[in-house]
Amino acid sequence: MTGPSVVIIGAGVVGAALADELSARGWTDVTVVDQGDVPATGGSSSHAPGLVFQVNGSKTMTEMARYTAQKFVELDSFLQVGGLEVATGPERLAELRRRHGWAVAWGLEAHLLTPQECVAKHSLLDEAKVLGGLYVPTDGLAKAVKAVDAQLARARERGVRVLPRHEVLDIRIQDGKVCAVVTDHGDLPAQVVVCCAGIWGPKVARMAGMELPLTPLAHQLAWTGPVPGLAGQTEEATRPILRHQDADLYYRERFDTLGIGYYGHRPMPITADEILPVDEAEVMPSVLTFTPDDFADAWEETRALLPDTQKAEIESGINGLFSFTTDHLPLMGQSPDVEGFWVAEAVWVTHSAGVGRAMAEWLVDGHCSTFDLHECDVNRFEPHQLAPDYVRERGCQNYVEVYDIIHPLQPMEHPRPLRLSPFHPRQRDLGAVFLEASGWERPQWYDANAPLLDGRDIPTPGPWAARYWSPIVGAEAQATREAVALYDMSALKRLEVSGPGAPAFLQRITTGDVDKSVGSVTYCLLLDTDGGIRSDVTVARLGPDRFQLGANGNLDLDWLERHRPADVFIRDITAGTCCVGVWGPRARDLVQPLTGIDLTALKYFRGARGFVGNVPVTMLRLSYVGELGWEIYTTADMGLKLWDTLWSAGREHGVLAGGRGAFTSLRLEKGYRSFGTDMTFEHDPYEAGLGFAVKLDKGDFVGRRALLERKESVRRKLTCLLTDEVVMGKEPVYDGERAVGYVTSAAYGYTVGRGIAYAWLPASLASPGQALHIGYFDQRVPALVAEEPLFDPAMTRLRG
Ligand code: THG
């Protein structure tokens, strides 16, 4: 097997890794082109300082870094000196404990060190400045250019062609498919093109009509002259690579000198078109002239943390360009418009070999089994997130925040506001505290609900969980179960699927039996071909050939579009519509007088169209919070009228507005999973406790064949834990001293009066009554496996 003809654009760490991984899988009709020389092409890989710190809040990024470190060791392109992050303030010390939790959760060996132990690892540190450290023994220094060379050499042996000094001028497209890469040396025919052009990515992608949300930014890297404490060092590096995040700094040794990287300076973005051609750049295109003024604070901080550097000088430096995205994650996948045009962009050396492997699996097998790529897919963005202003502003902000301590609920500050639901003016009047979701302003709680606190005893969580929190969250959650509440569901992605082929299409692409009567609503899944969960959706049949899907994000739209036959039409109706959830035991008292729809006759998981007052609506009887009620949809223009109609009729029933904080607590009490957090591409329905949503006997559907096997081999389970302390998610779970899993979602359950944490655990430890611990900062929080759902297992609330 030689596979299709592939052209890889860019011979940096990503292109080289991909060429190696593809050819190892038998795809050998591969050509790698680069405008520069090989292996030092002049792109970011050629100047990269090479520090590989593996710990990351993203499990996938940690795993891709781990693979990169292992592979580079094998390629003799890695100095495994370890990685050390030090804290100089109490907040950072707590943050290192949290990061230690991530490492343990994702299965990476890591140790928290005392100040003395930090100095023992890195003798240049001033012990008086350091409060503690996080040490990862397998971190180290990647030799990026050497790794490029080694991977290209292996690829060449398998028949891959490498063409340096070939500038890509255009991508030739025919009938929506790539057919060739046009270079200054002629055309290279190709069935598959993968853009691994790094900082030039936006320019190359545009040749295929694709907007890549990537911003090249300049980053300062300086080199000292000889440092006395390193005198006589004959090895390139012996001490661990070092991070001093409180001052936005990192360090690596090079014999008796130090390299110092700095993220504290002003962001210095540039566009891909402004980058100099290979032969015009003084050093190389990705290296700009060092601006010493921007480095002044860095040098001062360095001399304080590493006193020996007071006897050294800065001898040289660069402002090196590399790629930033709007959310810190890479851009991987196929163009939504041009078949065969793929990208693997915004990848740092740290993750490069992992990304190469992921792309190779994806291309050869049709899916990636080794890494969950949902966070990395280039099609994850909402349309507004591709605006050049947004891309640049977010890229710059992410540069500034690289080493900041970011709370999981912390919303971006700029640009905001972007998307406003029609209910927004009323929410603001109610004192909504807004966070952000896919660009939407979304209330977390409402200050106007403070009076609900009277007579309630809402427990205050620890300081970390108490950020972006108010006791009002608890009051809203309880009041929802007592009376009735309005929840703004406008941020829920809504897709209309219509046309003569729609029923058959949805039967094929979902796990559910959706070919039921008009008015039916079905909860089901989208699966990848390997049986992994791509999303969970609600499918409402609004007409014989018309369905409305409640989905999780743009990837769902992308997935459906890719499989759509010609007689099916898909429309994203999110922005043109809105949705309010009206939920609680008094929901029917509130809504029935406003509508001609017989709400008692409208059964659970059924929908109907009609009116609420003057407002044309679609009502679906279901509830993510586990209470009686409906999601009520209308067009955006009528949204405010809908809210006002419900609000004024609700006064006598004690209606309140509920925020996302209450919503999350209520959904966890009910045991409802959230895609992207509780389950991802790597999990199958049986492990995730969603086997009930799979109708294996309905006929063939995407992922079915793979599921038949996976069904028989469930080894891990998404499990409900009860705790006394509220945790936040991504914490490790311990059985005694052994790390056995990790937390996905967590919240306090204000009805059940306990902390709730969902976690992935080995099936053998997932039985109710099993006692475990959750690692939370410096605590071991006792956790008990519980029967789920915790609230209303008999479904009396929902069906009542
Ligand atoms: N509303 C709508 N669509 C959605 C969501 C939503 N799509 C995305 C996401 N949220 C899907 N998640 C869920 C999770 C659980 C349920 C609904 C959507 C749910 N489950 C019932 C249960 O498990 O008891 C369904 C049981 C059944 O199949 O009958 O209600 O919030 N529109």
Boltz pocket constraint, residues with backbone or C-beta under 6 A from the ligand:
constraints:
  - pocket:
      binder: B
      contacts: [[A, 492], [A, 522], [A, 523], [A, 536], [A, 537], [A, 538], [A, 549], [A, 550], [A, 551], [A, 552], [A, 605], [A, 620], [A, 622], [A, 623], [A, 624], [A, 631], [A, 672], [A, 673], [A, 692]]
      max_distance: 6.0
